[in-house]
Each structure stands twice: as C-alpha cells, then as structure tokens.
Amino acid sequence: MGADKRVLIANDDEDKANIISDYFTGVYTRESKDEFNELPPRSLAFPCDDLFFSEEVIIDKLNNVKVNKSPGPDSLHPCIIYEVRHK
C-alpha cells in the first residue's frame, strides 16, 4: 500500500524499482554534503596501565567457557579454547 493507502501493482521490474524508490525517498532525509559536524578527537592512551592477569583467573575463565556458543571474532570455536585450556 502506498502512503495514501492505495494498493500499488507492479507489472515489471521498472515499476517495482520505482515503487521501492518512492517509498525510501519518503523515509530518508537528504542532507547537505557541505555541512558535517566533526567528531571530537579520541585519546589513544590506554586507560589501564596496571593490568595484571593471574594464571588462576585465566584458567577459571577458560574452565567456564560455554562450548555450545558460536565462534567469536577470532574464529576460534569455544570447544577448541576449552580443550586446550591447560596446555
């Protein structure tokens, strides 16, 4: 249905493309390319200078890995991480 609650029938690909284009043209706002708010600079300093990881804490975390979950961004499956936790 269109914005005016009419049923629109597309007879070919061009009609379909035009209907979709008309819909999304009404949804989005066109913004000026000249007007851009610059993002504030980010500090690259590491906020935690005194990190310490004990072997016990790491082993505890690895013992509690949920092996039925999917791999993370490192593409390692949790089963592999769990199986090699003591090596």
N, C-alpha and C positions, 0 to 999 in steps of 0.2 A: 504494500500500500504506500502511496506517496504521502507527502506532508499534508495534502488536502484530503486524505483518506480515500483517494481513488485507487482502484486496482489497476496496476500497470502491467501490460502484457508485452513481453519482448519477443519479437518474431525472428530476430537474428542476433549475431554476436555484437554488431554495432549498437543495436538497441539496448542490449544488456549492459554494454560498456557505458553508454550514455546514462542509463538509469542509475548505475552504481556511482558514476562520476557526479551526477546531480545530488545524490544522497550525501556523499562525502564532502562535497563542496559546501553544503549547508552545515556540516558538523564541525569542520575545522576553520580556524581563523587564519587569514593570510597576514603575516607580519612583515614589517619593513626590514630589508636586509641591512639598512644603514643604522638601525637602532639595535644595539646589543649591549646589555649590561655585562661588564667584565666581571668574571668571578674573582673573589678575593684570593690572594696568594696563600698557598698552603705551606706550612712548615714541614720540611723534610727531616727534621731532627727526630730521632727515635725517642719517644716519651718515657721508656722504661730502660734506664741504663743499667740497672742492677737485677737483671733476670737471672734466676737460678732454678734449674730443674734437677731434682734428685732422681736417682735411678728407681727408687721405691715409688715415687709419684708416677713416673712414666710407666713402670710395669703395672701399677694399679689401673691406670687409664687404659692400657693395652689389654689387660685382663677383662675389662668391661666393654670392649668394642662390640657393637651389635653386628654380628656376622651376617644377618639377613638383610642388611641395608645395601643399597647400590653403591658403586664406587664413587669416590669424591672427585674433585677437580684434578687430582694427581693420577687418576685412572687406576689406582690400586684398589682391588676388591678387599673389603674388610676381612674376609676369610684369610687372605694372604697375610695381612698385617697381624691378625690374631695368631696364626700358625707360627710365625717367625718372631714372636714377641720375646722369647727367651734366648735368642741367638745373638 
